[in-house]
Amino acid sequence: MSTGSLLNCSDNLKLVYKLWIFLKFLHGLVSNMVMFYCAH
C-alpha cells in the first residue's frame, strides 16, 4: 500500500465510516453493560 492511496479521499472516508460504526457499536455495548450492571 503506497502513501498515495492512503491520502486518497475515498479511502479516508471509508476509514472514518468504519471507525464511526465501531465507536457506535462500542458505545451501545458499553451502555448495555452499564444498564445490566446497574439493574443487578
Residue pairs with C-beta under 8 A, 6 or more apart in sequence:
5 11
